[in-house]
Amino acid sequence: MPIRMAGVVALLALSATATAQVEKTFPTDDEIKLILTQTERAVQQYKPVLDQFQLQLGDKVKDAVTTDRELVAALETAVKAFRNKPQGFNGPLGFSLFEWLDDAACNSLLCANSASTEATTQLLNGNAGKANALISLAQRCADVSTLINTVSETAGALYQRYLGAITDVAGQAVTAVQKCTDALKRQK
């Protein structure tokens, strides 16, 4: 029995050491909070663009704007949740944040495309004033898309780091268990 107890103590010591070494690679609270701040700023720039998009293109984009507003609400909810518990990013919900950011970047680029297309139509119809307003909207949509895409890439890199760290921890735990199992087998 004392030998088995020594094996258990060795397992715990190995696990603690392995975890301490790998924790350095997990995204930190400060890194996660930075992503949250960047997300908030991007969302604050995206909201008025959505308002302008809906105002200028009306019913043509009603469903798209509704979907984008739901996406914005999801991002705002995630930011609030992660502010209270940043390490919640290091799990499945971190991937959701990354996905929502990626979707918002794509959707804002679609906004730019729609506004550009409509600007061309307006220009061909001789409505230069409306075309200029739509070109301005297209540029704002493209700018917001670039911003959100940058935040999304950073969130993706942090999440990838989390996945690598959790894989390392799992691998080290398996190695530690195997060593303990081998030690126990030798003692029999």
N, C-alpha and C positions, 0 to 999 in steps of 0.2 A: 504493500500500500504506500509506504513513504516514497518509493521510486516512482509510482504513478503520479503522486502528488507533485513530485519534482518535475515530471513531464508536463503537467498542467501549468505549473508556474513558469516553466520554460516557454510554453506556448503563449501564455499571456504576455510574457516579456518580449517575445519575438513580434507578436501582433502589435504591441504598443510601440515598439521601435519602428516597425514597418509603417505604421500609420503616421507617426511623427515625421518620418522622412518624406512621405508622400503628401501630407497636408500642405506643404509649401507650394504644390502645383495646383491646388484647388483655387478657383477664383476667390479673391478676398472680398470682404464686405466693402472696402473702399472701391474696388474695381466694379463691383456690382452696382454700388450707389452711383458711380459715374455713368454707367449705362442707363440707369434710371433717370438721372438728370438730363442726359442727352435725349432720351426718349420723350420726356416731358416737353423739352424745347421743340423737338420735331413735331410733336402732336399739336403744340400751340401754334406752330406755323401752318400746319396742315388744315386745321379747322376753318380758318377764314378762306383758304383756297377752296375748300369744299363748298362754303357758302357762295362764293363767287361763281364757282363751276355750276352750281344749281341755278343761280340767278341768271347766268348768261345762256345756258343751254336748256333750262327748263325741264319739261317732261321727257326729253330725249335721254336724260341722264338720271332721272328720278330713282330708278332701282339701283343704279351704281352708287349714287350718293347715299342712299339708305344703307347699303351694304358697307360703305366706307365709314359712315357714322357709327355703325355697330362695331366695326374694327377699332375705331378710335376709342369707343367706350371700353372695349376689352383691354386695350393698351393702358388706358387710365386706371382701370381696376387692377391690372397686374402691377403697375407701378406702385399704387397704394399698398397692395399686399406685400410686395417685396421691400418696401420702405420699412415696414414693421418687422420683417424677418428676411434680411437679404440672402441668407443661405438657402432660402427656399428656391432660389435660382438654380442651385445645384441639385436638380432633380427634374422630373418630367415637366414641371411648369416653366422652367427655364427654356426648354425647347419650345413651349407654346409662345413665350414672349418673342423668341427669335422668329418663329413662323409668322406671327402677327406683324412684326416689323417688316419682314420680307414681303408679305402680302401688301402692306401699306405702300412700300416702295414701288411695287409693280402697279398697284392701283393708281398711284399718283402719276406714274408714267403714262398710264392709259388716259388719265385726265389730260395730260399734255397732248397726247395724240388726238383725242377727240376735239380738243379746242383748236388744234392746228388744222384738222380736217374741216371743221366748221368755219374757221377763218378763211380757208381757201374758197369754200362755197360762197361765203358772204362777199369776198373780193370779186369772184366771178359774177355775182349778182349786182355789182356796182356799189356795195355798201362798205366803203373803205373805213368808215368810223367804227362800225361793228367788227370788222376784220381786225383792226388795230387793237381793239379791246380784247379780242379773242387771242391774238398773238401774245399780248401781255399776260393773259391768263395761262397760256401754254408755257410760257417761260417760268412763271411762278410754280406751276405744277412740276415742271422739270427740275427746278431748284429744290423743291421740297422732296422730290423723289431721290435726288442725289444725297440730300441730307439724311433721309430715312435709310437709304441704302448703306450709307457709311455706318450709321448706328447699328443696322442689322448685321453688317459684316463683323463689327466688333463684338456684338452679342454672340454671333456664331462662333467666333474664335474663342471667346470665354467658355461657351458651352462645350466646344470641342476639348478644351483643356480639362473641364470637369469630367468628360467621358474618359479621357486618357488617365486622369488621376484615379477615378473609380475602378478602372480596369487594372491599374497597377496595384491598388489596395487589394482587390480580389485575388490577383495573381500571387501577391505576397502572403495573403492569408492561406491560400491553397498550399503554397510552399511550406509555410509554418506548420500547418496541420499534417502535411506529409512527413515532415521531419519528426514531429512528435509521434506520429503513428509508427514510423520506422524505429524510433527509440524505444517505444513500448514493445514492439515486436522483438527487438533484440534482448529485452530484459526478461522475456518469458522463458 
